[in-house]
């Protein structure tokens, strides 16, 4: 059996306890708030980040890990492991995936690099499932074969709180942003083959929330979803309120509450809410 390391980036949303336990190496992305750069989950916690974002949300930015960080990591792992499985945030949103491929080839270290086509909970869940497959006795090749199917199974819907930041990030056009702001339209964002799209536009905020819940309920019915995650951008009480409402209706559904990864929060704003899941095949 090969000794395999797991590699991902800080968009995975996994806890430190879990990553330490399972040989998961995380390359942090950078968030830039009020002109200062922070490594995600290293220089400040998610809660500290959202406190900053609430005060200095305008003009916040993100940047991917330096290419040299990948090279350094893979040179280190080459000494300790036979290979690695790397799974990263959507290549449509960051160059992390491509940097991972290039660095592994340059170092000459065998790495199976996967584009998750998403981020946050669904990305982390892909890694959790992959680890479970190994624990069940699946071979390296079998695990890779299954994990290659995961990117088509992740779903994530967001209710962004800051349309101005969305416009600056290029996730929505200036025209769409102005239109939505003037008419007090609430956007629902989703993912389509790794790209962020405007899934729907809803006039009343409460209806936008109901629409997202409806999408979740349709997925539960169609795909027998057993677990979902509610991610929040600095509004934990609201997330727990959503959790209580969902659990009253779906008593057998496991509902996680977690803080939205900061690089997503930079583009969608403090107060953003999100629901995501990973479908079964």
C-alpha positions in Angstrom: 0.0 0.0 0.0 1.4 3.4 -1.0 1.8 6.0 1.7 -0.4 8.9 0.3 -0.6 12.5 1.4 -3.7 14.7 0.8 -3.2 18.2 -0.5 -5.8 20.9 -0.8 -6.2 24.7 -0.3 -7.8 26.7 2.4 -11.1 26.8 0.5 -11.8 23.3 1.7 -13.4 24.4 5.0 -12.0 21.4 7.0 -11.2 21.7 10.7 -7.6 21.7 11.9 -8.2 18.6 14.0 -9.4 16.7 11.0 -6.6 17.8 8.7 -3.9 17.0 11.3 -5.3 13.5 11.9 -5.4 12.5 8.2 -2.2 13.8 6.6 -3.9 16.7 4.9 -1.6 19.5 3.8 -3.3 22.8 3.2 -2.0 25.7 1.1 -3.6 28.9 2.3 -5.0 31.5 -0.1 -4.5 35.1 0.8 -7.2 37.7 1.7 -6.4 41.4 1.4 -8.4 43.6 3.7 -7.8 47.4 4.2 -4.5 47.1 2.3 -3.1 44.3 4.5 -2.5 40.7 3.3 -3.4 37.7 5.5 -2.9 34.0 4.9 -6.3 32.4 5.3 -6.7 30.5 8.6 -3.1 31.2 9.6 -2.7 34.9 10.1 -6.2 35.3 11.5 -9.2 33.1 12.2 -12.4 33.1 10.1 -14.2 35.0 12.9 -11.5 37.6 13.0 -11.5 37.9 9.2 -15.3 38.6 9.1 -15.0 41.1 11.9 -12.5 42.9 9.7 -14.6 42.5 6.6 -17.6 44.0 8.3 -15.6 47.2 8.9 -13.4 47.2 5.7 -15.4 45.2 3.2 -15.0 47.6 0.3 -12.1 46.8 -2.0 -11.2 43.5 -0.2 -9.3 41.2 -2.5 -7.9 37.7 -2.7 -4.9 36.0 -4.2 -3.8 32.4 -4.7 -0.8 30.8 -2.9 2.6 31.6 -4.4 3.8 29.0 -6.9 6.9 28.5 -4.8 4.8 27.4 -1.9 3.6 24.4 -4.0 7.1 23.6 -5.0 8.4 23.7 -1.4 5.5 21.5 -0.2 5.9 18.9 -2.9 9.7 18.7 -2.4 9.0 18.0 1.3 6.2 15.4 0.6 8.4 13.6 -1.9 10.8 12.7 0.9 8.0 11.3 3.1 5.3 9.9 0.8 5.0 7.7 -2.3 2.4 10.1 -3.8 -0.4 12.5 -3.1 -4.0 13.3 -4.0 -4.6 17.0 -4.5 -8.0 18.5 -4.8 -8.5 22.2 -5.2 -11.1 24.9 -5.6 -12.6 25.5 -9.0 -10.0 26.2 -11.7 -12.5 28.8 -13.1 -12.0 30.9 -9.9 -8.4 30.5 -9.0 -5.1 29.3 -10.5 -4.4 27.0 -7.6 -5.3 23.8 -9.5 -2.9 24.6 -12.4 -0.1 25.7 -10.0 -0.5 22.3 -8.2 -0.1 20.4 -11.5 2.9 22.4 -12.7 4.7 22.2 -9.3 4.2 18.4 -9.0 5.6 17.9 -12.5 8.5 20.2 -11.9 9.4 18.4 -8.6 8.9 14.9 -10.1 6.4 13.9 -7.4 3.4 11.7 -8.3 0.3 13.7 -7.6 -3.2 13.1 -8.8 -4.6 16.6 -9.1 -8.4 17.1 -9.2 -10.4 20.2 -10.0 -13.3 20.1 -7.6 -15.2 22.7 -9.7 -16.5 24.2 -6.4 -15.2 25.0 -2.9 -16.1 25.2 0.8 -18.1 22.3 2.3 -18.5 20.3 -0.9 -14.7 20.3 -1.5 -14.0 19.3 2.0 -16.7 16.5 1.8 -14.9 15.1 -1.3 -11.8 14.7 0.8 -13.7 13.2 3.7 -15.2 10.7 1.4 -11.9 9.8 -0.2 -10.3 9.1 3.2 -13.3 6.9 4.1 -12.8 4.9 0.9 -9.2 4.2 1.9 -10.3 3.2 5.4 -12.8 0.8 3.8 -9.9 -0.9 2.1 -10.1 0.6 -1.4 -6.9 0.8 -3.4 -5.3 4.0 -4.5 -6.5 3.5 -8.1 -10.1 2.7 -6.9 -10.1 5.8 -4.7 -8.9 8.0 -7.6 -11.5 6.6 -9.9 -14.4 7.4 -7.5 -13.0 10.9 -6.6 -12.8 11.8 -10.3 -16.7 11.6 -10.3 -17.1 14.0 -7.3 -16.8 17.3 -9.1 -20.0 16.7 -11.0 -21.9 16.0 -7.7 -21.2 19.2 -5.7 -23.9 21.8 -5.4 -23.7 25.2 -3.7 -26.1 28.1 -3.6 -25.3 31.5 -2.1 -27.3 34.6 -1.1 -24.6 37.3 -1.5 -24.8 40.3 0.9 -22.6 42.8 -1.0 -23.4 43.3 -4.7 -20.7 46.0 -5.0 -18.1 43.5 -4.1 -19.5 41.0 -6.5 -19.2 43.6 -9.3 -15.6 44.4 -8.4 -14.7 40.7 -8.3 -16.1 40.2 -11.8 -18.6 37.6 -10.6 -21.5 39.7 -11.9 -21.5 42.4 -14.5 -21.8 46.1 -13.6 -25.1 46.2 -15.4 -26.4 43.3 -13.4 -25.2 44.8 -10.1 -26.8 48.2 -10.8 -30.0 46.6 -11.9 -30.2 44.4 -8.8 -29.3 47.3 -6.5 -31.9 49.8 -7.9 -34.7 47.3 -7.9 -33.6 45.7 -4.5 -33.3 42.4 -6.2 -31.7 39.5 -4.3 -29.4 37.3 -6.3 -29.0 33.6 -5.9 -25.6 32.4 -7.0 -24.8 28.8 -8.1 -22.1 26.8 -9.8 -22.2 25.6 -13.4 -19.2 23.4 -14.4 -17.0 25.4 -12.0 -18.2 28.8 -12.9 -20.2 31.1 -10.6 -23.5 31.9 -12.2 -26.6 34.0 -11.3 -29.0 31.1 -10.7 -32.1 33.3 -10.0 -33.2 36.8 -9.1 -35.8 37.3 -6.4 -37.4 40.6 -5.3 -38.0 39.8 -1.6 -35.2 38.5 0.6 -37.3 36.0 2.5 -38.4 34.5 -0.8 -34.8 34.2 -1.9 -34.1 32.1 1.2 -37.2 30.0 0.6 -36.0 29.4 -3.0 -32.6 28.1 -1.8 -34.4 25.8 0.8 -36.6 24.6 -2.0 -33.6 23.7 -4.2 -32.2 21.8 -1.2 -35.5 19.9 -0.7 -35.6 18.9 -4.4 -32.1 17.6 -4.1 -32.9 15.6 -0.9 -35.9 14.0 -2.6 -34.1 13.3 -5.9 -30.7 12.2 -4.7 -31.4 11.0 -1.1 -29.1 13.7 0.4 -28.2 12.7 4.0 -26.1 15.8 4.9 -26.0 19.4 4.0 -24.0 22.4 5.2 -25.1 25.9 6.0 -22.2 28.3 5.6 -22.3 31.9 6.9 -20.2 34.9 6.4 -20.0 36.2 10.0 -23.7 35.7 10.9 -23.6 32.5 13.0 -27.0 33.2 14.7 -28.7 33.4 11.4 -27.1 30.2 10.2 -28.3 28.4 13.4 -31.8 29.7 12.8 -31.8 28.2 9.3 -30.5 25.0 10.8 -33.4 24.8 13.3 -36.0 25.5 10.6 -34.6 22.8 8.3 -34.3 20.2 11.0 -37.9 20.7 12.1 -38.9 19.6 8.6 -36.1 17.1 7.8 -35.5 15.3 11.1 -33.2 12.7 9.6 -31.0 15.2 7.8 -27.6 16.0 9.2 -27.1 19.8 9.1 -23.7 21.2 9.6 -23.1 24.9 10.4 -19.8 26.3 9.4 -18.2 29.6 8.6 -17.9 30.4 4.9 -14.3 30.3 3.7 -12.9 33.8 3.7 -11.9 33.9 0.0 -15.6 33.4 -0.8 -16.7 36.0 1.7 -14.4 38.6 0.2 -16.4 38.4 -3.0 -19.9 38.0 -1.6 -19.7 40.2 1.5 -20.3 40.0 5.3 -23.7 38.5 5.9 -23.7 36.1 3.0 -25.6 32.8 3.5 -24.9 29.6 1.7 -26.3 26.0 1.5 -24.3 23.2 -0.1 -24.1 19.4 -0.4 -22.4 16.6 -2.3 -24.8 14.3 -4.0 -24.4 10.5 -4.1 -23.7 9.0 -7.5 
